Amino acid sequence: MPLSKPEILRTKLHRRQITMDGWQREDGLFDIEAHLVDTKSYPFENMDRGTIAPGEPLHGMWVRLTVDEAMVIRACEAVSDHTPYDICPQAAPNFGALAGVVIGPGFNRAVKERVGGVMGCTHLREVLAQMATVAHQTIAPVRWRRARLAREAAIAAGEQVAPAPRSLPLGTCLAYAPDSPVVRRHLATGNG
């Protein structure tokens, strides 16, 4: 269901598009990629690029995190195709310093420590928190599927198997409120 129709006439001035994809690699690692593009609906002057036309990217940036199943960043590559200043692309190589960071508690703090402030780029940093969520959405189902298949194989072989452990992100949103019907259903089916 879309948002309600605005009751006041308006003019679009800015658009930010962020696209993210999660990939499983043949070597067992995962690539999480983001592409950020900012455009304006009007022409404007820029001190390094001259006139930026409507729809021409002010920002056009890419980030790739290569992550293992334990959510450890093995490599990070960033590229800035479109930036407001000529100096901006120089920040992109610094994002390689994220190798070794674990996506989990403290992730945003680790990003700030390694590529915060003048060491990085605000826009590239902004997408990293969202990329962490995409990494979880990409990798967790792969782990769950593997665990389920191993459990089913053990049961088929006549082995005694404990219920499948799966921790819920309790308290992180309305659906996962400790007393929600969603949590009750998960716990009733042994998926909690």
Secondary structure, 3 states (H helix, E strand, C coil): CCCCCCCCCCCCCEEEEEEEEEEECCCCCEEEEEEEEEEECCCEEECCCEEECCCCCCEEEEEEEEECCCCEEEEEEEEEEECCCCCHHHHHHHHHHHCCCECCCCHHHHHHHHHCHHHCCHHHHHHHHHHHHHHHHHHHHHHHHHHHHHHHHHHHCCCCCCCCCCCCCCCCCCCCCCCCHHHHHHHHCCCC
